[in-house]
Amino acid sequence: MQGKQHIIDALNGLLAAELAAMDQYFIHSEMYADWGLSKLHERIAHEFDDEKGHAKVLIERILFLEGKPDIRTRTEVRVGQDVEEMLGFDLQLEYEVRDALKDAIALCEQEQDYQTRNVLMPLLTDTEEDHAYWLEQQLRLIRMLGLSNYLQAQM
C-alpha cells in the first residue's frame, strides 16, 4: 500500500530515535553490568529489548507503506559518565521520543492515516507510562535516598 511520503519520513525520524535509544540503552546496560549494578543492568537491558521491538514495528510499517527504512541515521546518543547522568540522558531521550511520537500521531490524524496512528499509540503508551515513568522514579529515588544508598540497592 503506497503511503504518503511525509508519513514515511516521520516514521523514519521515529526510527532514528528508537535506534539511538537502543544504542544508548545497550552501552548503559553494559556499563551497569561492568560496575556490578545488576538490577540496573537487567532493567536497562530490558529497555534495550523494548526499543528493538519499537524499531521493528516502525520498520514493518514503513515497508507496508512501500517506503525505505533508514537504519543508518540515529539521533544523538548520549553516554553518561555516572549513574545519575546515565539515567538523566535516558530520560531526556525518552522525552524526545515522546514528543516525536505525539507529532507523528498528529500528522497521521491530519492525513487521516488512522492505521499508522494506531500502530504508534502503543509506542507512546510504552514510552510515557513505562520507560519515562520508571526513569523519573529512579531519579526521584536518588534525590530521596542519596546516591550511595540508591547504588547499594542496585547491586
N, C-alpha and C positions, 0 to 999 in steps of 0.2 A: 504494500500500500504506500503510495507516494505521499510523504509528509511535507509540510511546509518547511522551507529551509531555515527560517528563523527559529522554529521549534527545535529542529535538529541542532542548530547552533547552540541554543540554550541547553539542550541535553548534553552536548559536548562540553560546555562550560561546567556543568554539574559533574560530568565525568572527570574533568581535570581536577576538581576539588576532591572528589572521592578517591582518586588515585593518589593525590597528595596526602590525604588523610591516612590511606593505607601505609604509605611510606613512613609518615611521621609516627603512627602507632607502632609500626614494626620496629623502628630503631629505638623508640622509647621502651617498648616491652623488653627488648634485648638488653637495654641498659639496666632496667629494673632487675632482670634476671642476674646480670653480672654483679649487681650490688647486693644480691641476696634478698631483695624485696619481692618475695614470691607471690604475695597476694596482689600487688600492683602488676607484676608480670602477667599473672593469669588473667586479670581483668582487661588489661590493655591488649593482650593477645586476642582476647575475645572481641574487643573493639575492632582490631585489625580484620578479623573474620567478618564482622558485620559490614565493614566498609567494602570488603571484597564482594559481599553479596549485593550491596548497593550498586557497585560498579557493574556487576553482571546484569542487573535489572536495566540499568541505563544503556548498556551495550545492546542488549536484546531489543529494547525499544527503538534505538537508533537504527538498528538493522531492519526492524519491522517497517520503519518509516522510509526505508531504502536510502538511508544515509550512511556515511562512513564514520565509524567511531574513531576518534582521535585519542590514541592511547599514549602518544608521546608527550603531550602537553600536560603540565602539572601547575597547579597554583603553588605558591611559596610553601616550602617545607621548613618548619622552624624546629630545630633540635635544641631542647633545653639543656642547661648545664647542671641543674639540680632538680629535685622532685617538684618543688613548688613551681619553678619556671616551666617544667615539662607539662604539668597539669594545666597551667595557665595558657601555654601555647596550644594545647589540645582543645581547651575550651574556646579560645579565640577562633580556632579553625572551625569548630562546630557552629559557632555563631555565624561565621561567614557562609558556611554551607546552608544553615537555616535560612539566612536572608536570600541566598541564591535560589533555594527551593521555593520560597514564597514568590519570588519574582517569576520563576518559570511556571509556577502554578497559575499566577495571574495572567501570564501570557497565554497559557493553554485555555483559560476561560475566555479571554478576549477573542481568541481564534476559534472558539467552540470545539477544541480538541479535548473533549471530556475524558476520553480513554487514557490519553497521556497524563492528564491531571490525576486520574485515578491511580495510575502507576506511581506517581510522585507522592501522593498523600501518605502512604505508609512510610516512605523515607523521611518525610517531615516529622511524622509522629515519633519515629525511632530517634531522629536527631534531637528533637526537643525533649521528649519525655524519658528517654533512656540515656543517651550519650551526654548531652549538655547537663542534664539534671544531676547525673552521677558525678560529673566533674565539679559542678558547683558544690555538691555535698562534700567532696574531698577537700576543696579549698576552704570551705567553712570549718571542717574538722581541724584543719591545720591551724586556723585562727583560734578556734576554741581550745584545743588541746596543747598547742605548741608543736613545732615541727618534730622535735625529738620524740615526744610521745606518739605522734602520728606514725612516724617511721618505725618505731618499735612494734606498733600494731600491724604493720605491713610485712613483717618478717615471717 
